[in-house]
Amino acid sequence: MASRVPIRVHLDRILLERRMSLTELADRVGVTIANLSILKTGKARAVRFSTLDALCRELNCQPGDLLMFEPGPPDDEPEPLEE
C-alpha cells in the first residue's frame, strides 16, 4: 500500500484565480496536459525543479503558492532516502 504524501498541490486554485485553463498552462510551460492533470489531482510523486520554475513563471507565483506541507500521522516505517 502506498503511503500518503503530505505535500498538497494547489494548482486548481491558482488556475481558477488566474482564469487559466489547464490546456493553456500546458502550452505555456511545455508540459503535457496529462502530466499537469496528475500534478493537479495530487497523484504526482515528484516534480522537477525546471517544471516548478516554469509553473511559477507562467502563473506569476511562488512555489509555496502551489505546494503545501500537511503532515499527518507518521507512517510505521519511513521510506529510505535515495542516495
ZICORNOR-V582975 format. One line per field, one symbol per residue. psi: psi as a letter, one per 40 degrees, with the letter a starting at -180 (. if undefined). burial: I if it has 24 or more other ideal C-beta (glycine too) atoms within 12 Angstrom, else O. Layout:
psi = ???
burial = ???
This chain:
psi = hhihhehhhfdddddddefiidddddddefiiddddddddeeeieihiddddddddddefiideddihhgiaiiidhiiiii.
burial = OOOOOOOIIIIOOIIOOOOIOIOOIIOOIOIOOOIIOOIIOOOIOOIOOOIIOIIIOIIOIOOOOIIOOOOOOOOOOOOOOOO
